[in-house]
């Protein structure tokens, strides 16, 4: 079971450069995490026959002090902690050589669900890409039922679109963060994060509280997205970006990787086409392709419950009011009119699409399809 690990376990999991394999070797030789921190640096070096900074007394004392603070945070905030020797620790991590020893989580999602799919892509998603993302998740729900978890990174674009799509059809979804659980980044997705937890999903991270946003953390975060899942789907991506990093990591773990093809010359289809050309990803055009290639049994479809009443917050209301009475309008035109950055606007439009208010059209255009 997951719960609150000991101070020694938290500190042990924070040892620099340690893997699950090396951690098991150390504990098999020494006996316990507590003993590792009680022994002197000299004794550890003599015991192991090696010299390493992780044996230094001052270094280990610092880890223990940080671990005490983190344990207080875990208990105060009701955070779950999955330690690598717990039964509830993600089993798929055992086949990922650089997986973390400890994963922090808010939410009750089963991280060992029988089917877990990562959906990733560019932060600069087009209307076409967002529509593909929504169709993929909807078809996964109708194709294999509720026995599937959607994983992504809560970033702008395809990430948040996949989370919102899962929430819309009633699938649990897991957002992997690149910082501690005392914050949510980007801040505009706090409500989505709250909805994820409220509806059976989880917010997870390997980072302790107080860890701020840093570029390198996002790259490290990608390996957790890949490691948690049976397969990774790249919806849209340029030839460089985090989605391609995640896809390549997933491939290195022996996971299946899929990509939607795009039109030659389209910037955010280039990465998907490269993955397919280099045989990193298999080409798919629907969830049915993925289900067949994964060998998953199809289930009877069930209708999706639609919202009877739609509520809009201030920013969404501004967008709705601008579009009301107009034909299809371009994203840039909407953003200029309501004075909103495109990345934030796209997130709002995705949410409005899932509520059945707007419909995406070619050329990054949207039109209203429902009055409120």
Buried (B, 14 or more C-beta within 10 A) or exposed (E): EBEBBBBBBBBBBBBEEBBBEEBEEBBEEBEEBBEBBEBEBEEBBEBBEEEBEBBBEEBBEEBBEBBEBBBEBBEEEEBBBBBBBBEBBBEBBEEBEBBBBBBBBBBEBBBBBEBBBBBBBBBBBBBBBBBBBBBBBBBBBBBBBBEBBBBBBBBBBBBBBBBBBBBBBEBBBBBBBBBBBBBBBBEBBEEBBEBBBEBBBBBBBBBBBBBEBEEEBBBBBBBBBBBBBBBBBBBBBBBEBBBBBBBBBBBBBEBBBBBBBBEEEBBBBBBBBBBBEEEBBBBBEBBBBBBEEBEBEEBEEEEEEEEEEBEBEEBBEBBBEBBEEEEBBBBEBBBEBBEBEBBBBBBBBBBBBBBBBBBBBEEBBBEBEEEE
